[in-house]
Amino acid sequence: MPRPSAGKAWTDSGEAHDRRGLKQRAHGEARNVPIPPPLVRLLCEHLQEFGTAKDGRLFSSERGNVIAASSER
C-alpha cells in the first residue's frame, strides 16, 4: 500500500507517512504512467541489483525503510 508523506504534524498517527491508499483510487487500482525507454532500462538495472523492499517499494533506505523526504543523496 502506498505511504504518502504528509509530515508528522498532519497525520492521525503522528508518523510522517500515512498508511492509506492514494486519493481518488480504489484499493488495488493502478495508474499507468508512460516513461521513456532509457528510464525503463535504468529501473530494470536497479531491480536486478537491489530488488524491491519487503512491501514492494522500488526504493528503500539502507535498512529497508521508507526513504525520508529530507534525504539528500
MDTraj code that builds the backbone (N, CA, C; nanometers):
import mdtraj as md
import numpy as np

residues = "MET PRO ARG PRO SER ALA GLY LYS ALA TRP THR ASP SER GLY GLU ALA HIS ASP ARG ARG GLY LEU LYS GLN ARG ALA HIS GLY GLU ALA ARG ASN VAL PRO ILE PRO PRO PRO LEU VAL ARG LEU LEU CYS GLU HIS LEU GLN GLU PHE GLY THR ALA LYS ASP GLY ARG LEU PHE SER SER GLU ARG GLY ASN VAL ILE ALA ALA SER SER GLU ARG".split()
xyz = np.array([
    [0.0851, -0.1175, 0.0000],
    [0.0000, 0.0000, 0.0000],
    [0.0895, 0.1236, 0.0000],
    [0.0561, 0.2234, -0.0807],
    [0.1347, 0.3463, -0.0819],
    [0.1348, 0.4133, 0.0549],
    [0.2413, 0.4803, 0.0847],
    [0.2501, 0.5529, 0.2110],
    [0.2865, 0.6974, 0.1822],
    [0.1872, 0.7803, 0.1443],
    [0.2165, 0.9189, 0.1115],
    [0.2795, 0.9914, 0.2297],
    [0.3764, 1.0760, 0.2022],
    [0.4415, 1.1541, 0.3062],
    [0.3613, 1.2803, 0.3313],
    [0.3141, 1.2959, 0.4536],
    [0.2342, 1.4131, 0.4880],
    [0.3031, 1.4982, 0.5945],
    [0.3956, 1.4418, 0.6695],
    [0.4580, 1.5115, 0.7816],
    [0.3883, 1.4735, 0.9105],
    [0.4652, 1.4611, 1.0170],
    [0.4113, 1.4145, 1.1458],
    [0.2976, 1.5007, 1.1979],
    [0.3034, 1.6309, 1.1729],
    [0.2012, 1.7221, 1.2248],
    [0.0656, 1.7024, 1.1567],
    [0.0613, 1.6339, 1.0416],
    [-0.0605, 1.6244, 0.9628],
    [-0.1200, 1.4846, 0.9569],
    [-0.0658, 1.3905, 1.0323],
    [-0.1218, 1.2548, 1.0313],
    [-0.1868, 1.2238, 1.1654],
    [-0.2869, 1.1365, 1.1645],
    [-0.3545, 1.0985, 1.2882],
    [-0.2641, 1.0168, 1.3794],
    [-0.1697, 0.9418, 1.3205],
    [-0.0841, 0.8526, 1.3977],
    [0.0399, 0.9222, 1.4542],
    [0.0728, 1.0405, 1.4004],
    [0.1961, 1.1076, 1.4407],
    [0.3174, 1.0595, 1.3623],
    [0.2963, 0.9682, 1.2660],
    [0.4049, 0.9231, 1.1793],
    [0.4132, 1.0160, 1.0584],
    [0.5297, 1.0189, 0.9938],
    [0.5480, 1.1056, 0.8772],
    [0.4715, 1.0558, 0.7547],
    [0.4404, 0.9263, 0.7507],
    [0.3732, 0.8676, 0.6343],
    [0.2387, 0.8106, 0.6746],
    [0.1336, 0.8494, 0.6018],
    [0.0015, 0.7907, 0.6235],
    [0.0005, 0.6473, 0.5721],
    [-0.0753, 0.5623, 0.6380],
    [-0.0937, 0.4251, 0.5901],
    [-0.2325, 0.4171, 0.5268],
    [-0.2411, 0.4658, 0.4030],
    [-0.3675, 0.4649, 0.3317],
    [-0.3398, 0.4660, 0.1822],
    [-0.4428, 0.4382, 0.1058],
    [-0.4309, 0.4435, -0.0396],
    [-0.4254, 0.5867, -0.0887],
    [-0.4005, 0.6006, -0.2166],
    [-0.3961, 0.7322, -0.2769],
    [-0.5373, 0.7849, -0.2991],
    [-0.5541, 0.9167, -0.2948],
    [-0.6852, 0.9776, -0.3172],
    [-0.7364, 0.9427, -0.4558],
    [-0.8674, 0.9286, -0.4662],
    [-0.9355, 0.9033, -0.5924],
    [-0.8977, 0.7697, -0.6556],
    [-0.8492, 0.6737, -0.5778],
    [-0.8132, 0.5427, -0.6316],
    [-0.8787, 0.4339, -0.5452],
    [-0.9384, 0.3384, -0.6122],
    [-0.9930, 0.2231, -0.5407],
    [-0.8766, 0.1376, -0.4923],
    [-0.8984, 0.0600, -0.3877],
    [-0.7935, -0.0274, -0.3356],
    [-0.7449, -0.1203, -0.4452],
    [-0.6161, -0.1242, -0.4666],
    [-0.5567, -0.2114, -0.5670],
    [-0.5572, -0.1551, -0.7083],
    [-0.6186, -0.0384, -0.7270],
    [-0.6223, 0.0218, -0.8606],
    [-0.4849, 0.0765, -0.8969],
    [-0.4472, 0.0615, -1.0213],
    [-0.3170, 0.1093, -1.0692],
    [-0.3362, 0.2260, -1.1644],
    [-0.2311, 0.3020, -1.1819],
    [-0.2313, 0.4123, -1.2773],
    [-0.1100, 0.3955, -1.3671],
    [-0.1310, 0.3802, -1.4953],
    [-0.0207, 0.3677, -1.5903],
    [0.0407, 0.5047, -1.6161],
    [0.1710, 0.5118, -1.6043],
    [0.2438, 0.6356, -1.6284],
    [0.3528, 0.6049, -1.7300],
    [0.3439, 0.6618, -1.8502],
    [0.4449, 0.6334, -1.9519],
    [0.5800, 0.6948, -1.9142],
    [0.6873, 0.6204, -1.9387],
    [0.8222, 0.6708, -1.9146],
    [0.9084, 0.6367, -2.0359],
    [1.0128, 0.7153, -2.0592],
    [1.0967, 0.6912, -2.1769],
    [1.1794, 0.5639, -2.1625],
    [1.2124, 0.4995, -2.2750],
    [1.2903, 0.3744, -2.2723],
    [1.4206, 0.3814, -2.1913],
    [1.4977, 0.4923, -2.1950],
    [1.6199, 0.4945, -2.1134],
    [1.5911, 0.4808, -1.9627],
    [1.4789, 0.5369, -1.9181],
    [1.4428, 0.5238, -1.7763],
    [1.3996, 0.3797, -1.7456],
    [1.3291, 0.3170, -1.8378],
    [1.2911, 0.1762, -1.8205],
    [1.4164, 0.0918, -1.7996],
    [1.5189, 0.1143, -1.8829],
    [1.6444, 0.0390, -1.8718],
    [1.7087, 0.0602, -1.7348],
    [1.7145, 0.1863, -1.6895],
    [1.7753, 0.2157, -1.5591],
    [1.6987, 0.1493, -1.4451],
    [1.5668, 0.1534, -1.4520],
    [1.4863, 0.0917, -1.3462],
    [1.5016, -0.0600, -1.3460],
    [1.5091, -0.1201, -1.4640],
    [1.5314, -0.2658, -1.4723],
    [1.6664, -0.3038, -1.4132],
    [1.7687, -0.2240, -1.4419],
    [1.9018, -0.2497, -1.3852],
    [1.8993, -0.2352, -1.2329],
    [1.8273, -0.1349, -1.1848],
    [1.8150, -0.1147, -1.0395],
    [1.7476, -0.2365, -0.9749],
    [1.6394, -0.2834, -1.0359],
    [1.5688, -0.4001, -0.9827],
    [1.6565, -0.5243, -0.9811],
    [1.7350, -0.5442, -1.0848],
    [1.8246, -0.6601, -1.0896],
    [1.9286, -0.6540, -0.9785],
    [1.9788, -0.5343, -0.9511],
    [2.0839, -0.5211, -0.8498],
    [2.0296, -0.5184, -0.7075],
    [1.9191, -0.4473, -0.6848],
    [1.8712, -0.4255, -0.5483],
    [1.7387, -0.4932, -0.5148],
    [1.6620, -0.5343, -0.6165],
    [1.5296, -0.5901, -0.5889],
    [1.4370, -0.4830, -0.5337],
    [1.3333, -0.5273, -0.4635],
    [1.2393, -0.4329, -0.4021],
    [1.2408, -0.4507, -0.2508],
    [1.1813, -0.3539, -0.1822],
    [1.1655, -0.3643, -0.0365],
    [1.0642, -0.4750, -0.0075],
    [1.0567, -0.5191, 0.1164],
    [0.9652, -0.6276, 0.1535],
    [0.8199, -0.5960, 0.1194],
    [0.7838, -0.4656, 0.1229],
    [0.6458, -0.4277, 0.0919],
    [0.6261, -0.3925, -0.0552],
    [0.7288, -0.4161, -0.1390],
    [0.7158, -0.3947, -0.2822],
    [0.7650, -0.2610, -0.3342],
    [0.8069, -0.1720, -0.2436],
    [0.8573, -0.0419, -0.2891],
    [0.9831, -0.0600, -0.3724],
    [0.9990, 0.0256, -0.4714],
    [1.1142, 0.0200, -0.5605],
    [1.2397, 0.0719, -0.4913],
    [1.2251, 0.1747, -0.4100],
    [1.3396, 0.2335, -0.3402],
    [1.3149, 0.2277, -0.1899],
    [1.4209, 0.2002, -0.1146],
    [1.4105, 0.1981, 0.0312],
    [1.5426, 0.2462, 0.0905],
    [1.5406, 0.2751, 0.2184],
    [1.6630, 0.3170, 0.2859],
    [1.7559, 0.1966, 0.3014],
    [1.8759, 0.2196, 0.3500],
    [1.9714, 0.1096, 0.3688],
    [1.9184, 0.0020, 0.4619],
    [1.8265, 0.0407, 0.5524],
    [1.7685, -0.0547, 0.6469],
    [1.6350, -0.1103, 0.5988],
    [1.5953, -0.0759, 0.4738],
    [1.4707, -0.1265, 0.4185],
    [1.3483, -0.0444, 0.4524],
    [1.3673, 0.0726, 0.5104],
    [1.2551, 0.1579, 0.5484],
    [1.2201, 0.2555, 0.4367],
    [1.1124, 0.3314, 0.4591],
    [1.0728, 0.4369, 0.3667],
    [1.1823, 0.5433, 0.3654],
    [1.2158, 0.5937, 0.2487],
    [1.3171, 0.6994, 0.2375],
    [1.2573, 0.8295, 0.2868],
    [1.3254, 0.8957, 0.3770],
    [1.2778, 1.0213, 0.4329],
    [1.2778, 1.1303, 0.3260],
    [1.1786, 1.2172, 0.3308],
    [1.1665, 1.3267, 0.2337],
    [1.2864, 1.4204, 0.2422],
    [1.3526, 1.4229, 0.3567],
    [1.4661, 1.5138, 0.3749],
    [1.5985, 1.4534, 0.3333],
    [1.5967, 1.3296, 0.2814],
    [1.7210, 1.2638, 0.2389],
    [1.7868, 1.3419, 0.1262],
    [1.9165, 1.3616, 0.1384],
    [1.9919, 1.4333, 0.0339],
    [2.0993, 1.3406, -0.0165],
    [2.0729, 1.2738, -0.1261],
    [2.1714, 1.1835, -0.1851],
    [2.1723, 1.1957, -0.3315],
])
top = md.Topology()
chain = top.add_chain()
for i, resn in enumerate(residues, 1):
    res = top.add_residue(resn, chain, resSeq=i)
    for name in ("N", "CA", "C"):
        top.add_atom(name, md.element.get_by_symbol(name[0]), res)
traj = md.Trajectory(xyz[None], top)
